[in-house]
Amino acid sequence: MFSHVDGTFHECVVQGIIETQHVEALEILLQGLCGVHKERLRIHELCLKSSPNLGNGTSEFRFICDLEQQPEPSWSLRHIGGAMRGAGAEQLAVLVRSVGESKVSKQALRLFYALGYRLDHELLRVGFSFHFQRGAQITVTVSSVNKMLKLHAIEEAVPVTPGIQLVEVTAPASADNYPEVAAAVSSFCEYLAPLLHLSKPGVSTGVVPTAAAAAASLMSDGGGTTL
């Protein structure tokens, strides 16, 4: 049921939003900055939460099904812990949080239901991602977040916010090197500033006013920027 445990680690993360009409320009910019090819993204995510009678606090687990994996989709279990606190964490431009992740089989979902967890919501994320090394192992995902109108009906999913896509930049870190990883993520995000503003999850910044002009410029020159 649990094929192997990938373990617990820290993760540096920032998020932002961009209008769908500017996503192609963002892709061109990322291609130039990263120097790698994008990977298609199609993720079915089920968020399970514990019932109140299972303990004092509510715990949350995310079952993630990678629909792009062949010959058949792969499943993983992800638990996002609390954010790092303290003066040092507050001064960082990124959120540092603990994450537990392991590969599982689909049958693990039944186990959590049997333990009293319930399905809180499910999402379908469709888009692309870039994975590259630049001071840290950075991943950039750009996706449309869709909700299900019927249970597990991924083919009938509709956008949560039409015309808007979520951009997330993450990088794994340890308790020892998270300041350096956070600095690497922040430095990379500066290159995306004309198109979108990235901040800690939960801090809403909206779309940036320079996005349209920046997108037009990128589309005209084909994205010649390389770090």
Buried (B, 14 or more C-beta within 10 A) or exposed (E): EEEEEEEEBBBBBBBBBBBBEBBEBBBBBBBBBBEEEBEEBBBBBBBBBBEEEEEEEEEBBBBBBBBEEEEEBBBBBBBBBEBBEEEEBEEBBBBBBBBBBBBBEEEBBEEBEEEEBEBBEBBBBBBBBBBBEBEBBBBBBBBBBBEBEEEEEBEEBEBEEEEBBBBBBBBBBEEEEBBBBBBBBBBBBEBBEBBBBBBBBEEEEEBBEBBBEBBEBBEEEEBEEEE
